[in-house]
Each structure stands twice: as structure tokens, then as C-alpha cells.
Amino acid sequence: MKLLDNQCLCKSKDCRVLLPEKIEWSTLSAYEFSARRMRSIQHYRIVRCNSCGLVRSDPVLSDEDLAVLYRESEFLYPNESRYAARTYASLVTPYFGMFPRPEQIRLLEIGCGNGTFLDEMRRCRVHTVMGVEP
């Protein structure tokens, strides 16, 4: 697997390591990736930019390697995903009253996985929902 530098948005190369990398590359298979096993103990190196303060992972897997992991992985937790989406919806929907018109409500979910929460938000009458799974 190939790691690539993940440059800060402000273009500064001056950063401080917050957490050193902890990835067991020998076990990072599509199965391990999809099951999210050892998620709390496996992670990229996490750095903070000394210029702008952005916290990010650096370096990261190449787009090609990530595409293989996503393509070969399986969705192994459908029930948990549905329950989590319902729980999150119950926390978010009370704030919908802040919008005078329902069509003003727009949702962007970063890290949307299979889109279960986005589907739940559609059921809650959010007209514009978008997600990205980085």
C-alpha cells in the first residue's frame, strides 16, 4: 500500500505530530477495513498545522489503495447503522424549528458511510442531503 503526503490547506509544511501512526499494515485487508475492527487503535499519524491549526491525517493511503479497500469491503453492520441513524436524527430534528421554511434545511454529512443517516434525514423531510465518504 502506498502512502502519500497530505499537505495542509494553507500550504504550510510546518506541523506538529499529535498522535504517531498506529496501523498494522499486515492486517489491513478489505475485511478488516469493512468490519472496522480495531478502529480505536489503528489510525494514521495525526498532525496539527503550526500556521493555521488544521488537524489532519498525514500521510494517507493513495486514492487507488482506498478504492480497492472500499470496492472489496462488505457492509457488515446494517442493524447498528440503522439504530445509529435514528439516534442521530432524534438529536438533530429538534433544531429544525430554527428554520422558518423547511426547504432551507440542507445537510452535508462528511463520513457518510453507506448513507443510512442521509436516508433517515430524507424520511425527516430534509429536502437537500449530501454526503461524502472520504
Backbone as CSV, one residue per row, in Angstrom:
resi,resn,N_x,N_y,N_z,CA_x,CA_y,CA_z,C_x,C_y,C_z
1,MET,0.838,-1.166,0.000,0.000,0.000,0.000,0.887,1.235,0.000
2,LYS,0.418,2.246,-0.716,1.215,3.447,-0.915,0.668,4.617,-0.093
3,LEU,1.554,5.239,0.688,1.179,6.419,1.464,1.605,7.680,0.732
4,LEU,0.738,8.694,0.787,1.007,9.974,0.126,0.972,11.106,1.140
5,ASP,1.807,12.120,0.916,1.758,13.304,1.763,0.399,13.967,1.613
6,ASN,-0.142,14.428,2.717,-1.431,15.118,2.736,-1.162,16.552,3.188
7,GLN,-0.797,17.401,2.253,-0.401,18.771,2.545,-1.548,19.571,3.162
8,CYS,-1.205,20.485,4.061,-2.204,21.329,4.692,-2.853,22.254,3.663
9,LEU,-4.105,22.609,3.917,-4.832,23.507,3.020,-4.154,24.863,2.884
10,CYS,-3.455,25.315,3.944,-2.776,26.617,3.892,-1.407,26.514,3.222
11,LYS,-1.031,25.321,2.802,0.220,25.025,2.085,1.458,25.008,2.980
12,SER,1.298,25.256,4.279,2.430,25.216,5.202,2.881,23.778,5.397
13,LYS,4.176,23.585,5.541,4.719,22.254,5.818,5.124,22.132,7.286
14,ASP,4.900,23.195,8.055,5.273,23.244,9.460,4.141,22.677,10.298
15,CYS,4.325,21.463,10.818,3.272,20.832,11.614,3.881,20.102,12.801
16,ARG,3.015,19.791,13.759,3.411,19.091,14.969,2.630,17.787,15.038
17,VAL,3.303,16.706,15.361,2.650,15.402,15.475,1.865,15.348,16.782
18,LEU,0.556,15.080,16.675,-0.298,14.903,17.850,-0.367,13.441,18.266
19,LEU,-0.505,12.554,17.265,-0.533,11.114,17.506,0.308,10.421,16.443
20,PRO,1.244,9.590,16.850,2.014,8.849,15.842,1.138,7.794,15.169
21,GLU,1.527,7.411,13.980,0.787,6.391,13.220,0.723,5.090,14.007
22,LYS,-0.454,4.468,13.965,-0.650,3.138,14.547,-1.498,2.338,13.574
23,ILE,-0.871,1.790,12.575,-1.586,0.948,11.608,-0.798,-0.338,11.448
24,GLU,-1.498,-1.431,11.588,-0.883,-2.727,11.364,-1.135,-3.082,9.903
25,TRP,-0.208,-2.668,9.033,-0.411,-2.820,7.587,-0.606,-4.264,7.178
26,SER,-0.023,-5.188,7.910,-0.149,-6.596,7.533,-1.576,-7.111,7.723
27,THR,-2.382,-6.459,8.577,-3.762,-6.913,8.789,-4.788,-6.002,8.119
28,LEU,-4.348,-4.955,7.448,-5.294,-4.031,6.818,-5.765,-4.619,5.493
29,SER,-6.783,-5.451,5.583,-7.391,-6.077,4.412,-8.764,-5.449,4.192
30,ALA,-9.399,-5.811,3.107,-10.756,-5.323,2.847,-11.699,-5.775,3.960
31,TYR,-11.481,-6.974,4.494,-12.326,-7.458,5.590,-12.126,-6.605,6.838
32,GLU,-10.881,-6.385,7.224,-10.608,-5.557,8.395,-11.129,-4.144,8.194
33,PHE,-10.992,-3.627,6.993,-11.455,-2.273,6.671,-12.970,-2.179,6.805
34,SER,-13.685,-3.152,6.254,-15.145,-3.095,6.274,-15.712,-3.361,7.663
35,ALA,-15.073,-4.203,8.417,-15.583,-4.538,9.734,-15.243,-3.465,10.762
36,ARG,-14.375,-2.558,10.406,-13.939,-1.502,11.312,-13.353,-2.095,12.595
37,ARG,-12.672,-3.189,12.452,-12.028,-3.798,13.610,-10.867,-2.909,14.060
38,MET,-10.646,-2.905,15.319,-9.530,-2.170,15.916,-9.508,-0.710,15.478
39,ARG,-10.684,-0.156,15.197,-10.769,1.223,14.724,-10.146,2.198,15.720
40,SER,-10.309,1.938,17.011,-9.811,2.870,18.014,-8.309,2.790,18.194
41,ILE,-7.703,1.715,17.733,-6.251,1.625,17.928,-5.470,1.677,16.617
42,GLN,-6.146,1.634,15.486,-5.461,1.770,14.212,-5.821,3.110,13.588
43,HIS,-4.821,3.921,13.328,-5.073,5.224,12.723,-3.797,5.749,12.069
44,TYR,-4.012,6.660,11.128,-2.901,7.380,10.516,-2.202,8.239,11.569
45,ARG,-1.056,8.787,11.180,-0.420,9.810,12.006,-1.306,11.056,11.952
46,ILE,-1.552,11.669,13.093,-2.391,12.859,13.186,-1.486,14.047,13.515
47,VAL,-1.589,15.104,12.699,-0.742,16.288,12.881,-1.596,17.550,12.974
48,ARG,-1.019,18.588,13.580,-1.655,19.911,13.640,-0.723,20.896,12.949
49,CYS,-1.278,21.686,12.022,-0.518,22.700,11.311,-0.176,23.828,12.284
50,ASN,1.091,24.193,12.355,1.508,25.278,13.241,1.142,26.651,12.700
51,SER,0.779,26.730,11.413,0.397,28.012,10.829,-1.088,28.313,10.997
52,CYS,-1.953,27.338,10.653,-3.404,27.609,10.675,-4.172,26.797,11.718
53,GLY,-3.538,25.786,12.302,-4.186,24.994,13.341,-4.979,23.798,12.855
54,LEU,-5.052,23.577,11.534,-5.821,22.445,11.000,-5.233,21.127,11.505
55,VAL,-6.094,20.253,11.992,-5.691,18.909,12.407,-6.051,17.965,11.273
56,ARG,-5.106,17.143,10.868,-5.345,16.258,9.726,-4.509,14.991,9.847
57,SER,-4.836,14.023,9.011,-4.037,12.809,8.880,-2.970,13.068,7.828
58,ASP,-1.754,12.660,8.114,-0.662,12.845,7.156,0.483,11.914,7.529
59,PRO,0.894,11.046,6.621,0.395,10.807,5.266,-0.852,9.931,5.273
60,VAL,-1.436,9.742,4.076,-2.655,8.944,3.919,-2.475,7.947,2.778
61,LEU,-3.332,6.949,2.752,-3.297,5.980,1.653,-3.646,6.655,0.333
62,SER,-3.102,6.134,-0.727,-3.413,6.661,-2.058,-4.880,6.409,-2.389
63,ASP,-5.415,7.222,-3.284,-6.803,7.041,-3.728,-7.013,5.642,-4.299
64,GLU,-6.023,5.140,-5.001,-6.135,3.816,-5.616,-6.252,2.725,-4.554
65,ASP,-5.408,2.804,-3.508,-5.474,1.797,-2.448,-6.793,1.885,-1.689
66,LEU,-7.250,3.101,-1.407,-8.540,3.255,-0.729,-9.678,2.721,-1.588
67,ALA,-9.612,2.966,-2.894,-10.660,2.478,-3.800,-10.735,0.952,-3.751
68,VAL,-9.585,0.285,-3.700,-9.566,-1.174,-3.617,-10.200,-1.629,-2.306
69,LEU,-9.822,-0.994,-1.195,-10.392,-1.374,0.103,-11.909,-1.187,0.121
70,TYR,-12.402,-0.050,-0.396,-13.846,0.182,-0.433,-14.544,-0.803,-1.369
71,ARG,-13.954,-1.039,-2.543,-14.580,-1.926,-3.531,-14.683,-3.358,-3.004
72,GLU,-13.666,-3.816,-2.293,-13.630,-5.201,-1.830,-14.258,-5.399,-0.449
73,SER,-14.612,-4.325,0.216,-15.163,-4.458,1.560,-16.651,-4.789,1.509
74,GLU,-17.161,-5.263,2.631,-18.571,-5.579,2.762,-19.162,-4.728,3.884
75,PHE,-20.435,-4.450,3.786,-21.132,-3.707,4.826,-21.623,-4.723,5.847
76,LEU,-20.984,-4.741,7.020,-21.218,-5.801,7.985,-22.038,-5.393,9.206
77,TYR,-22.544,-4.174,9.217,-23.263,-3.739,10.425,-24.540,-2.963,10.081
78,PRO,-25.456,-3.550,9.279,-26.658,-2.827,8.854,-27.590,-2.453,10.007
79,ASN,-27.796,-3.351,10.974,-28.701,-3.038,12.086,-28.153,-1.904,12.942
80,GLU,-26.871,-1.987,13.277,-26.261,-0.939,14.095,-26.325,0.407,13.382
81,SER,-26.147,0.398,12.077,-26.176,1.622,11.286,-27.564,2.271,11.330
82,ARG,-28.609,1.465,11.205,-29.978,1.991,11.253,-30.298,2.578,12.629
83,TYR,-29.898,1.869,13.676,-30.146,2.371,15.029,-29.385,3.668,15.279
84,ALA,-28.153,3.728,14.831,-27.359,4.955,14.997,-28.008,6.115,14.246
85,ALA,-28.477,5.870,13.019,-29.122,6.929,12.226,-30.364,7.459,12.936
86,ARG,-31.147,6.576,13.504,-32.347,7.013,14.229,-31.980,7.824,15.471
87,THR,-30.946,7.383,16.164,-30.494,8.118,17.348,-30.012,9.504,16.967
88,TYR,-29.173,9.589,15.935,-28.662,10.900,15.494,-29.806,11.800,15.036
89,ALA,-30.773,11.223,14.343,-31.921,12.010,13.872,-32.687,12.588,15.064
90,SER,-32.836,11.804,16.117,-33.566,12.301,17.291,-32.827,13.453,17.954
91,LEU,-31.513,13.529,17.773,-30.730,14.627,18.336,-30.752,15.870,17.458
92,VAL,-30.909,15.682,16.144,-30.837,16.785,15.182,-32.193,17.438,14.924
93,THR,-33.225,16.638,14.800,-34.523,17.173,14.375,-35.112,18.250,15.288
94,PRO,-34.839,18.273,16.587,-35.377,19.374,17.395,-34.905,20.763,16.931
95,TYR,-33.801,20.817,16.223,-33.269,22.098,15.743,-33.903,22.550,14.428
96,PHE,-34.706,21.707,13.815,-35.343,22.074,12.548,-36.252,23.287,12.696
97,GLY,-36.794,23.510,13.884,-37.666,24.646,14.122,-36.975,25.993,13.970
98,MET,-35.636,25.995,13.936,-34.876,27.235,13.751,-35.030,27.786,12.339
99,PHE,-35.506,26.945,11.425,-35.637,27.345,10.029,-37.096,27.686,9.748
100,PRO,-37.367,28.917,9.299,-38.758,29.293,9.043,-39.392,28.505,7.903
101,ARG,-38.564,28.048,6.967,-39.091,27.274,5.835,-38.318,25.954,5.743
102,PRO,-39.013,24.847,5.690,-38.336,23.544,5.635,-37.364,23.404,4.466
103,GLU,-37.652,24.071,3.357,-36.751,23.940,2.193,-35.389,24.578,2.439
104,GLN,-35.248,25.333,3.525,-33.962,25.936,3.859,-33.005,24.944,4.513
105,ILE,-33.525,23.831,4.958,-32.693,22.857,5.659,-31.866,22.080,4.644
106,ARG,-30.558,22.159,4.804,-29.623,21.419,3.949,-28.650,20.685,4.846
107,LEU,-28.292,19.488,4.457,-27.426,18.677,5.286,-26.274,18.135,4.466
108,LEU,-25.073,18.305,4.958,-23.875,17.695,4.385,-23.268,16.825,5.458
109,GLU,-23.166,15.540,5.186,-22.538,14.622,6.132,-21.186,14.198,5.578
110,ILE,-20.151,14.469,6.328,-18.795,14.055,5.951,-18.504,12.778,6.726
111,GLY,-18.234,11.719,5.975,-18.065,10.406,6.580,-19.390,9.675,6.641
112,CYS,-20.114,9.691,5.521,-21.489,9.177,5.492,-21.587,7.667,5.358
113,GLY,-20.467,6.980,5.217,-20.529,5.522,5.101,-21.449,5.093,3.975
114,ASN,-22.445,4.295,4.296,-23.376,3.811,3.269,-24.580,4.725,3.099
115,GLY,-24.630,5.860,3.823,-25.706,6.828,3.632,-26.942,6.593,4.475
116,THR,-26.857,5.738,5.498,-28.021,5.436,6.326,-28.578,6.682,7.007
117,PHE,-27.709,7.538,7.555,-28.185,8.759,8.209,-28.814,9.705,7.189
118,LEU,-28.258,9.774,5.993,-28.834,10.613,4.943,-30.245,10.141,4.598
119,ASP,-30.419,8.828,4.504,-31.758,8.277,4.241,-32.724,8.642,5.362
120,GLU,-32.257,8.555,6.598,-33.106,8.904,7.747,-33.493,10.384,7.702
121,MET,-32.569,11.238,7.298,-32.866,12.671,7.200,-33.886,12.947,6.088
122,ARG,-33.831,12.172,5.003,-34.851,12.304,3.953,-36.223,11.935,4.510
123,ARG,-36.280,10.880,5.336,-37.545,10.483,5.966,-38.049,11.578,6.912
124,CYS,-37.125,12.389,7.429,-37.497,13.512,8.310,-37.768,14.778,7.505
125,ARG,-37.923,14.624,6.194,-38.307,15.708,5.285,-37.229,16.757,5.056
126,VAL,-35.953,16.365,5.171,-34.880,17.270,4.769,-34.761,17.131,3.264
127,HIS,-34.965,18.233,2.559,-35.030,18.179,1.095,-33.674,18.027,0.432
128,THR,-32.649,18.635,1.010,-31.326,18.581,0.398,-30.366,17.897,1.341
129,VAL,-29.963,16.675,0.980,-28.982,15.939,1.744,-27.864,15.502,0.810
130,MET,-26.651,15.629,1.283,-25.485,15.218,0.515,-24.494,14.581,1.471
131,GLY,-23.706,13.671,0.974,-22.700,13.041,1.811,-21.467,12.707,1.020
132,VAL,-20.373,12.653,1.736,-19.113,12.229,1.144,-18.454,11.270,2.125
133,GLU,-17.881,10.224,1.601,-17.169,9.246,2.418,-15.695,9.358,2.042
134,PRO,-14.962,10.129,2.839,-13.549,10.356,2.460,-12.705,9.108,2.583
